Amino acid sequence: MAMLALSTGCSNGQPLSEKYPIQWETCNALLGAENMESLRASLDSSDLKFSNSALSVGQLKKGLTQEAVDPYDKLKGFKEYETCGLSGNGSLTAMARWAADSVKSVQTNTERWKRATADVYVADPSGVGGDIDLVFRCAIKGASEQAQVLLEARVSAPDPPRVSEALHQRLAVKLARALRDELACTNEPNIPDGLDVDG
């Protein structure tokens, strides 16, 4: 039913699922169909559209895995993948990448990063604006010397807020868990339901 309800979101009379089939499938897979339905309702607009370019879950998985396995190119750095972008009355974007920060720098930058579990750090949202940003350890099978073991998932909500804090958090948690599962992180990071951290 959730898929049906979201497919009624139209862009110029054409259902979103038909106009943007790849974005539709990827957003539902990474952020959850029910969450996407809630998001569509929050951004309700006659011109609701996906703002990111087409990127399948398979392409995302292949790109992130390749970056973990291949020798690290310091000049290129790590690629940022916009996994989902939906805009209407406000916009929301979700992205994934190997983190720019090392494990040590995240652990020591306690003003920005708070530990949620042994594997997961959440950026203090008070200093990040409309973002929920989290990093977690993700070891990839076949990567003998992985340049970076921290995977970053970030969901940016509209400003002023049109998306509830609870939905924003659900989207970020679902994205992180979907990335963990798709990439089959060998360390099996524990990603918590809630991102409230003490400290």
C-alpha positions in Angstrom: 0.0 0.0 0.0 2.9 2.4 0.8 4.3 2.0 -2.7 0.8 2.6 -4.2 0.3 5.7 -2.1 3.7 7.2 -3.1 3.2 6.4 -6.8 0.3 8.9 -6.7 2.7 11.7 -6.2 2.6 13.2 -9.6 4.9 15.4 -11.6 3.0 17.1 -14.5 0.4 14.4 -14.4 2.8 11.5 -14.6 3.4 9.3 -11.5 6.8 9.7 -9.9 7.4 5.9 -10.2 7.0 6.2 -14.0 8.9 9.4 -14.5 11.8 8.5 -12.3 11.9 4.7 -12.1 15.5 4.3 -11.0 15.4 7.1 -8.4 12.1 5.7 -7.2 13.5 2.2 -6.7 16.7 3.3 -5.1 15.0 5.8 -2.6 12.5 3.1 -1.6 15.3 0.5 -1.1 17.7 2.8 0.9 15.2 4.9 2.8 12.2 2.6 3.1 8.9 2.8 1.2 6.9 3.9 4.3 9.4 6.6 5.1 9.3 7.8 1.5 5.5 8.0 1.7 5.7 10.2 4.8 8.4 12.3 3.1 6.2 12.8 0.1 3.4 14.0 2.3 5.7 16.4 4.2 7.0 17.9 0.9 3.5 17.9 -0.6 3.6 19.9 -3.8 2.0 19.8 -7.3 5.5 19.6 -8.7 7.1 16.9 -6.5 10.2 15.6 -8.2 13.4 13.6 -7.7 16.3 16.0 -7.9 19.2 13.5 -8.0 20.5 11.8 -11.1 19.6 8.1 -11.7 21.8 5.8 -9.5 20.7 2.2 -8.9 21.5 0.4 -5.6 23.7 -1.9 -7.7 25.7 1.0 -9.1 26.1 2.5 -5.6 27.2 -0.8 -4.1 29.7 -1.4 -6.9 31.2 2.1 -6.6 31.6 2.0 -2.9 33.0 -1.5 -2.9 35.5 -0.6 -5.7 36.8 2.4 -3.8 37.4 0.2 -0.7 39.2 -2.5 -2.7 41.2 -0.4 -5.1 44.4 1.5 -4.0 43.4 4.9 -2.6 44.0 7.8 -4.9 44.8 10.9 -2.8 44.3 13.3 -5.6 40.7 12.1 -6.4 39.7 11.3 -2.8 36.5 9.5 -2.2 33.4 10.0 -4.4 30.2 11.4 -2.9 27.1 9.6 -4.0 23.7 11.3 -3.9 21.5 8.4 -3.2 18.1 10.2 -3.1 16.8 13.7 -3.5 13.2 14.7 -3.4 11.9 18.2 -3.7 8.6 19.9 -3.6 7.8 22.4 -0.8 11.3 22.1 0.4 13.8 19.4 -0.4 15.5 16.5 1.2 18.8 14.8 0.0 20.5 11.7 1.2 24.1 10.8 0.4 26.7 8.1 1.0 30.5 8.1 0.8 33.6 6.8 2.5 34.2 9.4 5.2 36.8 12.1 4.7 37.7 11.8 8.4 39.8 9.0 9.8 38.6 6.9 12.8 41.1 8.6 15.0 40.0 12.1 14.0 36.3 11.2 14.6 37.1 9.7 18.0 39.1 12.7 19.1 36.8 15.4 17.7 34.3 15.1 20.6 32.8 18.6 19.9 31.4 17.4 16.6 31.1 13.6 16.9 29.3 11.7 19.6 29.6 7.9 20.0 26.2 6.1 19.6 27.5 2.5 19.6 30.9 0.9 19.4 30.8 1.3 15.6 28.7 4.4 15.1 29.4 8.1 15.6 26.7 10.8 15.1 27.5 14.4 14.3 26.2 16.9 16.9 23.1 18.2 14.9 23.2 21.5 16.7 26.3 22.5 14.7 25.4 21.0 11.4 22.1 22.8 10.4 19.5 20.6 8.8 21.8 17.5 8.5 21.8 14.2 10.3 25.3 12.9 9.6 26.7 9.6 10.9 29.7 7.5 10.3 30.2 3.8 11.1 32.9 1.2 10.6 32.4 -1.0 7.5 35.1 -3.4 6.6 34.8 -4.8 3.1 35.5 -8.3 2.1 38.4 -8.5 -0.4 40.0 -5.2 0.7 43.4 -6.1 2.0 44.4 -2.6 2.9 41.2 -0.5 3.1 42.1 3.2 2.9 39.1 4.1 5.0 36.8 2.0 7.2 34.4 4.7 8.1 31.3 4.9 5.9 29.3 8.1 6.0 25.6 8.5 5.6 24.0 11.9 5.6 20.4 13.1 5.3 19.8 16.8 4.8 16.3 18.1 5.5 14.8 21.3 4.3 15.3 24.6 6.2 12.9 25.7 7.6 12.0 22.2 8.7 9.1 20.6 6.8 10.1 17.1 7.9 9.6 16.0 11.5 12.7 15.2 13.6 11.5 11.6 14.1 11.1 11.1 10.3 14.5 12.7 9.6 16.1 10.4 12.1 14.3 7.3 10.7 15.5 8.2 7.2 19.1 8.4 8.4 19.0 5.2 10.4 17.3 3.3 7.5 20.0 4.6 5.0 22.8 3.6 7.3 21.4 0.1 7.8 20.7 -0.3 4.1 24.2 0.6 3.2 25.6 -1.8 5.9 23.4 -4.6 4.5 24.1 -3.9 0.8 27.9 -3.7 1.3 27.8 -6.7 3.7 30.2 -5.0 6.2 32.2 -7.9 7.6 32.4 -6.3 11.0 28.5 -6.2 11.2 28.2 -2.8 12.7 25.4 -2.3 15.2 23.4 0.7 14.1 20.9 1.9 16.8 17.2 2.7 16.3 17.6 6.1 17.8 20.5 8.6 17.3 20.1 10.4 20.6 23.5 10.4 22.3 24.5 11.5 25.7 27.5 13.7 26.2 
